[in-house]
Amino acid sequence: NYAGIPINPNEEVNSLTMGSVGKATKIEYVQCAYGLDDAFEWFGGTVDCKYLVAYRCLDDDMDVDFGFSGKVQYALVVRGASMADQSGSNGFEVDNNGSGALVAPYTSAVFSNITVVGPKKTRETAISLQYQNAMHLRRSNKIKIYNSFFTGFPNGLFIDGQNTVAHAQANDLQIRNVVIAGVEHWGGNGFGSAGTLYPGAPSNGLQHPNNPRGVSLKTTEASFDVEAWFNTAGWGNSIMNKWQDTGIDASLFETGTPKVTPAAGSVLLSGASFTNPNLSGLDQVQFRGAFGATDWTQGWVDWNAAQTSYN
């Protein structure tokens, strides 16, 4: 916890940096809280990880780079409304490499059962203008994200760049059985796109100074129908206008110990699929997102790190 002091100007320390870590290492039950840079960052490697918590860190929560090809199952991200980095903060920020070159090994990691709760609880919640995307997939990566849930960011999914789009079209970049949810009354679609529908919005519809606006699905390539791609039959993806309809608990947006398991009848308690061969070796569960009926954070996550003495 509390990593991120710059070792040089603009060179902050991540909470957990994994540089070319291999399969012989297992990383499980790790919390990163209040870090001033990325929470978890993978620079290449093949390590498998389980039970990760990124809690109110400043920059990106899952930063995936330079050919990482391991598997990650069960991770929770919780953001703070005013806590974002000047470089722009995302739930996932995924690159093949720094330049986006089409070179192997490709960033092709598998993530399953991830819950990302962004900063925007209600339309009245003012959030940092530096918040960007729940998932920013860019620079020629081939990431695979399955059985996961994202909410509370201005943009849901951003597929960025011609090469990244080409990988999505070629089925090398995959998003399957993923739910993206907006915020009730935050614009016409839950992502702040209709600026006059929240308090304090200027009458001309320009950007509110404390409420960045976005869309559920976004791409840089006009020829790529990202909505049709995301909604491809059989992929199990869905967009919901408000997180309240998903059955997650409102306490996930607050400080203190949250209720992390979805309510009975939640759409997240079913709908997962593990038939894709990329998911081999992972636990085959029914739920989407990080939690079913069991709270795996009990007994080890410090939800009050801001009050904990680490002397």
Buried (B, 14 or more C-beta within 10 A) or exposed (E): BBBBEEEEEEEBBBBBBBEEBEEEEEBEBBBBBBBBBBBBBBBBBBBBBBBBBBBBBBBBBBBBBBBBBBBBBBBBBBBBBEBBBEBBBBBBBBBBBEEBEEEEBBBBBBBBBBBBBBBBBBBEBBBBBBBBBBBBBBBBBBBBBBBBBBBBBBBBBBBBBEBBBBBBEEEBBBBBBBBBBBBBBBBEBBBBBBBEBBEEBEEEEEEBEEBBBBBBBBBBBEEBEBEEBBEEEEBBBBBBBBBBBBBBBEEBBEBEBBEBBBEEEBBBBEBBBBEBEBBEEBEEBEBBBBBBEEBBBEEEBBBEBEEEEEE
